[in-house]
Amino acid sequence: MSKKEGSAGSEGESIVLNYLNEQNRPYSSNDIAQNLHKELGKSAVQNILDNLAQEGKIIEKAYGKQKIYLVDQSSFSDASPVEIKVLDMEIEEAEKAQKEGEKTVKEAQAELKKICELPATEDLTKVVEDLREEVRQMGEKLKHFSETSVTVDKKVRVAIRKRVEDGVKMWRTRKRYVMDFLDPLLEDYPKSPSELYEEIGLVTDESVGAKFPNNK
């Protein structure tokens, strides 16, 4: 006879009764057998529960074919004011910890959403390189017009200058996107920033000597 199958006596009753007292919540016989890690067999647990219920040590309630068992609450003494106050403080601390946890989760979700909305690194690299080349070409045209005596229509000059300014603005914005994406990675990256850039195939402005033009 295994798992104390026949141990429906005092030892088995003590195990089951102590468990119900410690947990102080309703259980089915199946739950109790599982929660005791099969220390007692299912039939032994059922016999013990039937005996405890007949002796009035626990309460048996039937819900259809399902039966649940719990300890008689009258066997517990009322909590003292000090115990109630301690419990209230523990509840308050738990609620505070829950709110802080929810706040942390929301902040993390917002940060994750922000990162997910950023363009992929390879896309940003291509965009930055294209903008860099466009700004260089427009800067050369503007410089050419500034140094020659050829009269250029004012509207054309304004349009060219605006394209340069818009290109530089987009260049700065895209560069900021890239750095916003890379900065968190660099915090935990064990190597130097230049090694990370090389690893992901990122060409920086500094590595090619590119600088934002002075539009004044």
C-alpha positions as CSV (number, residue, x, y, z in Angstrom):
1,M,0.0,0.0,0.0
2,S,1.8,3.2,-1.3
3,K,1.6,6.9,-0.5
4,K,0.2,6.2,2.9
5,E,-2.9,5.0,1.2
6,G,-4.2,3.4,4.3
7,S,-3.1,6.2,6.6
8,A,-6.6,7.6,7.3
9,G,-5.8,7.7,11.0
10,S,-4.5,10.4,13.2
11,E,-1.3,11.1,11.2
12,G,-3.1,11.6,7.9
13,E,-5.8,13.6,9.6
14,S,-3.2,15.9,11.2
15,I,-1.5,16.5,7.8
16,V,-4.8,17.4,6.1
17,L,-6.2,19.4,9.0
18,N,-2.9,21.4,9.4
19,Y,-2.8,22.1,5.7
20,L,-6.4,23.5,5.7
21,N,-5.7,25.6,8.8
22,E,-2.6,27.1,7.3
23,Q,-4.2,27.9,3.9
24,N,-7.6,28.9,5.4
25,R,-9.4,28.6,2.0
26,P,-11.7,26.1,0.4
27,Y,-10.3,23.1,-1.6
28,S,-11.6,20.0,-3.3
29,S,-10.1,16.7,-2.2
30,N,-8.3,16.5,-5.6
31,D,-6.7,19.9,-5.0
32,I,-5.6,18.9,-1.5
33,A,-4.0,15.6,-2.7
34,Q,-2.1,17.5,-5.5
35,N,-1.0,20.4,-3.2
36,L,0.3,17.9,-0.7
37,H,2.5,16.6,-3.5
38,K,0.8,13.3,-3.3
39,E,2.0,12.6,0.2
40,L,-1.3,11.0,0.7
41,G,-3.3,9.2,-2.0
42,K,-6.5,10.6,-3.4
43,S,-8.7,7.9,-1.8
44,A,-6.9,8.4,1.6
45,V,-7.4,12.2,1.4
46,Q,-11.1,11.7,0.6
47,N,-11.6,9.3,3.5
48,I,-9.8,11.7,5.9
49,L,-12.0,14.7,4.7
50,D,-15.1,12.6,5.2
51,N,-14.1,11.7,8.7
52,L,-13.1,15.3,9.6
53,A,-16.4,16.6,8.2
54,Q,-18.4,14.0,10.3
55,E,-16.4,15.0,13.4
56,G,-17.2,18.7,12.8
57,K,-13.5,19.7,12.5
58,I,-14.0,21.0,8.9
59,I,-17.0,22.1,6.8
60,E,-18.1,20.2,3.7
61,K,-20.1,22.1,1.0
62,A,-21.5,20.5,-2.1
63,Y,-21.8,22.3,-5.4
64,G,-23.5,19.8,-7.7
65,K,-21.2,16.8,-7.9
66,Q,-18.3,18.8,-6.7
67,K,-17.5,19.0,-2.9
68,I,-15.2,21.5,-1.3
69,Y,-13.8,21.5,2.2
70,L,-12.7,24.3,4.5
71,V,-12.0,24.8,8.2
72,D,-14.7,26.2,10.5
73,Q,-14.0,29.9,10.7
74,S,-15.3,30.0,14.3
75,S,-12.1,28.1,15.3
76,F,-10.1,31.3,14.5
77,S,-9.9,34.0,17.1
78,D,-10.7,37.6,16.0
79,A,-7.7,39.7,15.0
80,S,-6.5,42.2,17.5
81,P,-6.5,46.0,16.6
82,V,-2.7,45.8,16.3
83,E,-2.9,42.8,13.9
84,I,-5.5,44.6,11.8
85,K,-3.3,47.7,11.7
86,V,-0.3,45.7,10.5
87,L,-2.5,44.0,7.9
88,D,-3.7,47.4,6.7
89,M,-0.2,48.6,6.4
90,E,0.9,45.5,4.4
91,I,-2.1,46.0,2.1
92,E,-1.2,49.7,1.6
93,E,2.4,48.8,0.8
94,A,1.3,46.1,-1.6
95,E,-1.1,48.5,-3.4
96,K,1.7,51.1,-3.6
97,A,4.1,48.5,-5.0
98,Q,1.5,47.5,-7.5
99,K,0.9,51.1,-8.7
100,E,4.6,51.6,-9.1
101,G,4.9,48.4,-11.0
102,E,2.1,49.4,-13.3
103,K,3.7,52.8,-13.8
104,T,7.1,51.1,-14.7
105,V,5.3,48.8,-17.1
106,K,3.6,51.7,-18.9
107,E,6.8,53.7,-19.2
108,A,8.6,50.6,-20.6
109,Q,5.8,50.1,-23.1
110,A,5.9,53.7,-24.2
111,E,9.6,53.5,-24.6
112,L,9.3,50.3,-26.6
113,K,6.7,51.8,-28.8
114,K,8.9,54.8,-29.4
115,I,11.8,52.5,-30.4
116,C,9.6,50.4,-32.6
117,E,8.4,53.4,-34.5
118,L,12.0,54.4,-35.3
119,P,13.1,53.5,-38.8
120,A,15.5,50.5,-39.1
121,T,19.2,51.3,-38.8
122,E,19.9,50.4,-42.4
123,D,17.1,52.6,-43.6
124,L,18.4,55.5,-41.5
125,T,21.9,55.0,-42.8
126,K,20.8,55.2,-46.4
127,V,18.6,58.3,-45.8
128,V,21.4,60.1,-43.9
129,E,23.9,59.3,-46.7
130,D,21.4,60.5,-49.4
131,L,20.7,63.7,-47.5
132,R,24.4,64.3,-46.9
133,E,25.1,64.0,-50.7
134,E,22.1,66.2,-51.6
135,V,23.2,68.9,-49.1
136,R,26.7,68.8,-50.4
137,Q,25.5,69.2,-54.0
138,M,23.2,72.1,-53.1
139,G,25.9,73.7,-51.0
140,E,28.3,73.6,-54.0
141,K,25.7,75.2,-56.3
142,L,25.0,77.9,-53.7
143,K,28.7,78.5,-53.3
144,H,29.1,78.7,-57.1
145,F,26.4,81.2,-57.5
146,S,27.7,83.3,-54.6
147,E,31.2,83.4,-56.1
148,T,30.3,84.2,-59.7
149,S,29.2,87.4,-61.1
150,V,26.3,85.8,-62.9
151,T,23.0,87.3,-61.8
152,V,20.7,84.8,-60.4
153,D,17.1,85.5,-60.0
154,K,16.2,86.2,-56.4
155,K,13.4,83.5,-56.4
156,V,15.9,80.9,-57.5
157,R,18.4,81.9,-54.8
158,V,15.7,81.7,-52.2
159,A,14.5,78.4,-53.5
160,I,18.0,76.9,-53.4
161,R,18.7,78.3,-50.0
162,K,15.4,76.9,-48.7
163,R,16.3,73.4,-50.1
164,V,19.6,73.6,-48.4
165,E,18.1,74.6,-45.1
166,D,15.3,71.9,-45.4
167,G,17.9,69.3,-46.2
168,V,20.1,70.3,-43.3
169,K,17.1,70.2,-41.0
170,M,16.1,66.7,-42.1
171,W,19.8,65.7,-41.8
172,R,19.8,66.8,-38.2
173,T,16.5,65.1,-37.4
174,R,17.5,61.8,-39.0
175,K,20.8,62.0,-37.1
176,R,19.0,62.5,-33.9
177,Y,16.8,59.5,-34.6
178,V,19.8,57.4,-35.2
179,M,21.5,58.5,-31.9
180,D,18.2,58.1,-30.0
181,F,18.2,54.5,-31.2
182,L,21.9,53.9,-30.6
183,D,22.4,55.5,-27.2
184,P,20.6,52.8,-25.2
185,L,22.6,50.1,-27.1
186,L,25.9,51.9,-26.3
187,E,25.1,51.9,-22.6
188,D,25.5,48.1,-22.4
189,Y,27.8,47.6,-25.3
190,P,31.1,46.3,-24.0
191,K,33.2,47.8,-26.8
192,S,33.8,51.3,-28.1
193,P,31.1,53.3,-30.1
194,S,33.3,53.1,-33.2
195,E,33.3,49.3,-33.0
196,L,29.5,49.2,-32.7
197,Y,29.2,51.5,-35.7
198,E,31.5,49.3,-37.7
199,E,29.6,46.2,-36.6
200,I,26.2,47.5,-37.9
201,G,27.7,49.2,-40.9
202,L,27.0,52.7,-39.9
203,V,29.0,55.5,-41.5
204,T,29.1,58.6,-39.2
205,D,29.5,62.2,-40.2
206,E,32.8,62.4,-38.3
207,S,34.3,59.4,-40.1
208,V,33.8,61.1,-43.5
209,G,34.4,64.6,-42.4
210,A,30.9,65.8,-43.0
211,K,29.7,68.8,-41.1
212,F,26.5,70.7,-40.9
213,P,26.9,73.8,-43.3
214,N,26.6,77.3,-42.0
215,N,23.5,78.7,-43.6
216,K,24.1,82.3,-42.5
